[in-house]
Every structure is written in structure tokens, then in C-alpha cells.
Amino acid sequence: MIKKNLIVTMAGLFFLAACSSAPKLDVSTLPPHHTADGRFRNTDTIGPLLLDTMHLEEAVKNFDNTFEPLPLIRGGESLWVDSSKNTATWIGQSTFYLRLGNIGVLTDPIFSNRASPVFFAGPKRGSPPGRILDSLPPVDLVLISHDHYDHLDKRSIKSIYKKYPQVIFAVPLKMAELLEDWGIPSAQIIEKDWWEEAYFKDLKLTFVPAHHKAQRFIFDRNQNKRLWGGWIIQKKERSIWFAGDIAMGDGSYYKEIASRFAPIDFCLLPIGSYLPARLTRMHVSPRQAAQLHLLMKSKFSIAMHWATFNLTKDRMWDPPNDLNRARYELSIPEDRFRVSGMGEIILIWDNNLSDN
């Protein structure tokens, strides 16, 4: 009898739980990339997905794709103290330190040794950070593209906030709650949907679409519960596109970004994690990155998302080698789409010059 009552009670609890679940949202009032259950989706699927067949699927072997440390580049620190000089410094993966006049910006910062929720397991860095946090000028703004561990690192976020308590974090929709759990005050978080704008000092920020996904854990039921995307930074007449982590989709997202913002002065474009070819469903290949460089009429681009964490089958030097090939095929000068050294300080424009 007791066992029977227990079963009835448990069944009742499950029934109540099901009945008390959150109601479905009225999708007629939501943007197309929002779903009725509060998640997000890619909507650039009207046409076929643009995959890259630069490498035949069956030709991608299980090569030794161990990542070796890249040499750390030093010099040029005087550019950081000259407010007329605007620079980009690659720290690894999609982490850049942008010095835009007197404003310091970090993109997708990860200084940790692993892209993982734990320090003892998970993808390990092939190269140390190009610059450690303590060696950088002040950080005023942090831009986050999405929630994957190689782009959103809890230890790095907390370290930045500890060192710079007034720092502002610009993040995708529904990511603010996670940062608040990590101790970031809500007043210092800018949370945006696609095409929404925000202002920080003399910078105008626009969160723009990207074909990707969001998920913190492999078995996480909260897949796509947080949005993903890239950031357009506008400073007076200049513009930057930090693409984040992207695939081509059907190309429509990027055509719209180009229609609104091209020509773009400076683009940060990913070139890694694209082999085997089926992975271009989630990551652009170097050739696709070169095509985006042309689509945006970019005056200058720098490659990112390579040689840091070994996540797929592309070997360490595959991305820059394939970018070289793509530049040749598409007639892009090498100095217009560069592969940066680790920690190298690169001048992206000089306020004293009218065009460079």
C-alpha cells in the first residue's frame, strides 16, 4: 500500500511539474531567430549551406596535429601610449587587445591554459597567451561573441573584473545572467540582440548576426539558450568587424552586414577549426574568410581562431597555408589580410593620416 501511494504521489509531482512549465512564447511577436521555447536559431538557411570543399572529406587523414608554441613577438609598445595610433594585438584564439585611442578593448578573452570548465582536463593551449593580462594597458571594454569555452572563460572574466573593477562587458542576449553568477554587476553588462546598438565612450557598438550555435557542455540541455554573433565597432568614421566564431550559412547574414557597414576598415576573421569539410557547417574555412574579406570591402584584416586550441583535424599550419592559397586565388595582397604573430602589436590605422 505504501509503495502504491508513493508511486501515485510521484506521478502527481511529475504531472504538476509538467503543468507548471514555462508557457510557450508567441513567436508572431518575436524576431525570426527567436524560438517559442526561449531559444535561438540560425535563420540563414533559405539557400543551401555554403560548405568549403578545398579539402576532400576522404583526404583528411589522422595526421599528427599537435600544436607547437608560436614564438612570442615583442616590440611596438610605444604605440600603446600614443592616442593617435590604433592597434590590434593577437593574444591567441579569438582574443585580441584593441587599443582604440585611449580605450582598451578585449575580444573573447581567454588567458587560461585550457578551454574547459576545469583546470586539469579539456583542450590545452598549444601556445601561451601572446600577452598576459598584467602586461596590457588598461582594459575598459570586453566584447563576447558566444558562450563556448574557447571564447567565454570564467577565470579570465573574473581576473579582468578583479584588475579593472569598472570594466564594461558587452555580451549576447541571455548571457548577462551567467556573468552575474560570476560576480559581474548587472550595471556593467551590456546585453544585446542582433542589430541592437549600444554606446561606450566614443564607440558605437552593434551586435550583428553570425551562423553558429551556443552550448557550454556537450550534454547541456540548454543548447542555444544564449545568443551568438559578432560586433561592429564604429569610432567616428572608422569601423571594425569582430566576426566571432562563424560559419557561412547561406551567406545572407554577411551580405546584410556588408550592405549596412561596408567598406569596413578592419576585420578580425577566423580561419581555423574547419577540417574535415563538414565542420564548415559551424566554422568558416580560410578561403571563406578571404571571401568575407572581399565581401566587406575590408581595407585590412587579421586572421584569428588558429594555433591555440587543437579542436579539430586541421593541423597547426593548415589555416595560414590555406589562407595563402586563397589569397593567391582571389588576388588579395598579403598585407591586406595578414596572419599576425603571437603578441605582435599591429597598427590598424593612424588618426594623423587621412587613409592608411
C-alpha positions, 0 to 999 in steps of 0.5 A: 500500500505504501509503495502504491501511494508513493508511486501515485504521489510521484506521478502527481509531482511529475504531472504538476511539474509538467503543468507548471512549465514555462508557457510557450512564447508567441513567436508572431511577436518575436524576431525570426531567430527567436524560438517559442521555447526561449531559444535561438536559431540560425535563420540563414538557411533559405539557400543551401549551406555554403560548405568549403570543399578545398579539402576532400572529406576522404583526404583528411587523414589522422595526421599528427596535429599537435600544436607547437608554441608560436614564438612570442613577438615583442616590440611596438609598445610605444604605440600603446601610449600614443592616442593617435595610433590604433592597434590590434594585438593577437593574444591567441584564439579569438582574443585580441587587445584593441587599443582604440585611442585611449580605450582598451578593448578585449575580444573573447578573452581567454588567458587560461591554459585550457578551454574547459570548465576545469583546470586539469582536463579539456583542450590545452593551449598549444601556445601561451597567451601572446600577452598576459593580462598584467602586461596590457594597458588598461582594459575598459571594454570586453566584447563576447561573441558566444558562450563556448569555452574557447571564447567565454572563460570564467577565470579570465572574466573574473581576473579582468573584473578583479584588475579593472573593477569598472570594466564594461562587458558587452555580451549576447542576449541571455548571457548577462545572467551567467556573468552575474553568477560570476560576480559581474554587476548587472550595471556593467553588462551590456546585453544585446540582440542582433542589430541592437546598438549600444554606446561606450565612450566614443564607440558605437557598438552593434551586435550583428548576426553570425551562423553558429550555435551556443552550448557550454557542455556537450550534454547541456540541455540548454543548447542555444539558450544564449545568443551568438554573433559578432560586433561592429565597432564604429569610432567616428568614421572608422569601423571594425568587424569582430566576426566571432566564431562563424560559419557561412550559412547561406551567406545572407547574414554577411551580405546584410552586414556588408550592405549596412557597414561596408567598406569596413576598415578592419576585420578580425576573421577566423580561419581555423577549426574547419577540417574535415569539410563538414565542420564548415557547417559551424566554422568558416574555412580560410578561403571563406574568410578571404571571401568575407574579406572581399565581401566587406570591402575590408581595407585590412584584416587579421586572421584569428581562431588558429594555433591555440586550441587543437579542436579539430583535424586541421593541423597547426599550419593548415589555416595560414597555408590555406589562407595563402592559397586563397589569397593567391586565388582571389588576388588579395595582397598579403598585407591586406589580410595578414596572419599576425604573430603571437603578441605582435602589436599591429597598427590598424590605422593612424588618426594623423593620416587621412587613409592608411 
